[in-house]
């Protein structure tokens, strides 16, 4: 974990210097917020993709200068980070890529466009064949935009190369998560979350190398670990952008370990791979569209796949209970709680809903509720 801890300690230093050097050599840097933005396209044009600041209370006040208070803290945070010019990743970007996964984001992009170039990908809200075709068109438009920005053409060769790179990156993360299936898990949920968060901004090749080194260490640790009696918890719900470690810190200060996250900063980021089958760019775009439209975000209707994923992970990771984590005013995930609750009740899997923001004000209350939940389990 020393490497990943170093990345966070130097979050405004080492990686920013790499981005600036890339730009000095004629490269471009593109900021993203969502797992629906296809990194493969960014990499194919020799640009760098970075996840942007959106997980701290620090930026909320500036975000509320241009946004209403009663919207998602993640949206207020990334807007505040740009408005205040206090996120060096934002300052390093030549363009940011938004998507239409929620109404708050859709309108926030209009504000962001006053500060820097923004390209918005329109994500269909259903998964019918015609919606997949619509998403293919969005990917093609994104390719046009990236080619215009970088001056580099997307070819079959460089797109297959970037697809392979992202495949190896996702496999490294899956390797880490598979190791968490052991009882007890050889890594804390907090450390595993940090690795997932670093994945959004780190150099892909280096991230793969360091994650596999970590996995090799964990495989050795598995051999000597003995059952701890800690309750095995799954977290499902909204993403936990860096540096949002609030829930994991609270849960793992108690007699519990978080063993899997069914979130965009968890399994949704690495599950499913893009096929490299095909001889044309259009063939590869088809493959990209199919993989990305298979992500079970709450923006989709219907979204039965997410419930199926939760049940699958509950079994695979042998969880004792599920915590439904919901950022305040995230309506899509809040509404889906009802369906998830009903299905888990039928399967006799305990569920606790935690709705919160980035502030520390409710940490004591959350700890009390989690303690009661663990007792009930």
Secondary structure, DSSP 8 states (H G I E B T S, - for coil): -HHHHHHHHTTTTHHHHHHHHHHHTT--EEEE-STTS-HHHHHHTT-EEEE---S-GGGHHHHTTTS-SSS-HHHHHHHHHHHTT--HHHHH-SEEEEE-SSHHHHHHHHHHTTTS-EEEE---SS-SHHHHHHHHHHHHHHHHHHHHHHS----HHHHHHHHHHHHHHHHHHHHHHHHTTSSS-SS-HHHHHHHHHHHTTS-HHHHHHHHHHHHHHHHHHHHH------EEEEEEES---TT--HHHHHHTTSSEEEEEEESTTTHHHHSS------SSHHHHHHHHHHHHTTS--TTSSS-HHHHHHHHHHHHHTT-SEEEEEEETT-HHHHHHHHHHHHHHHHTT-EEEEEEE-S-STTHHHHHHHHHHHHHH-
